[in-house]
């Protein structure tokens, strides 16, 4: 028997079973070598490709071959695949030659096939978004505080697109910028002075509406007769009577210089700027952080709401006084219809319902509303004085300029419902 063939077969067998080149001889490998009559190159050709390229040592182990029972007892227990302590790091693998290759089908220890990855802290994507939003919020607060400390300069509101000349609200904000930047007024007094300026500028139109109301009170009795004739002609389908009624109406308007367009013009001019005051100040409170420093100790921040509802309730109280004063100075013509005084009382009740809505407005907007109500109430009170009415060319006040009580309005409403709206 050839001893070299035996030694080569034993070494190849040990390498195929995962044991070292100098490990103890295995009885199984000796039996295979003795029973095999094939050449060494045939035995090596059946090994995996990874072991065909390895250098096979021709030197045996210096230790004597143990008995089969001792070899079985000394055999190490296989490592558990999920035990991280027994897993061998890639850096601890034995070095190989430069020509050694490891194909995909080579034998890999179980512990290195599926390593268990354990994260110290589970990854939470929401934590990243929360952190980013928190950082952005802090940066915004810092930027807002920094800009609030620096006063506005001329042109800042224009750069923000808040002073458009073609809208009433834009004109209102432009005038507020003049008072704040040019005159250096704090924002609280800027809103107060700006509101008073716009209400004073609307006074000529208010005065014209009072004069138009005086004309209509003179024309109404004759105009009502002509209207009755026109309605009767429509019912009877009398074309000639209808034409006569229309001609009489035109002659009456020419006699007293009554023009429907002229009558409605003061209201059309007054209403847009009244709304412009509201929306102009409201947008300033929303977009200009400098209003957080009002310059008035009782109301330091104009961009927040009133938590105690003091300003909303005070504003409604002033609206009640304003309606009664407007009816007393002739600004509201109560003689046009028997239901007109009761309609004004309904408006007074509706103003009370609006308290929760007013509580949601910024303090700066409420300051503007309170200023307007105070000015209108004072204006109506002064217009009731005979001396001032003579100076302004207004007629003395007669009867029928007082609002009925709420009880009388409720009775009138119930009777109106019982009569079917007649």
Buried (B, 14 or more C-beta within 10 A) or exposed (E): EEEEBBBBBBBBBBBBEEBEBEBBBBEEBBEBBEEBEEEBEEBBEEBEEBBEBBEBBEEBBEEEBBEEEEBEEEEEEEBEBEEEEEBEEEEEEEEEEEEEEEEEEEEEBEBBEEEEEEEEEEEEEEEEEEEEEEEEEEEEEEEEEEBBEEBBEEEBBBEBEBBEEEBBBBBBBBBBBBBBBEEEBBBBBBBBBBBBBBBEEBEEBBBBBBBBBBBBBEBBEBBEEBEEBBEEBEEEEBEEBBEBBBEBBEEBBEEEEBEEEEBEBBEEBBEEBBEBBBBBBBBBBEEBBBBBBBBBEEBEBBBBBBEEEEBBBBBBBBBBBBBBBBBBBBBBBBBEEEBBBBEBBEEBEEBEEEEEEBBEBBBBBBBBBBBBBBBBBEBBEEBBEEEEBEEEEBBEBEEEBEBBEEEEBBEBBEEBEEEEEE
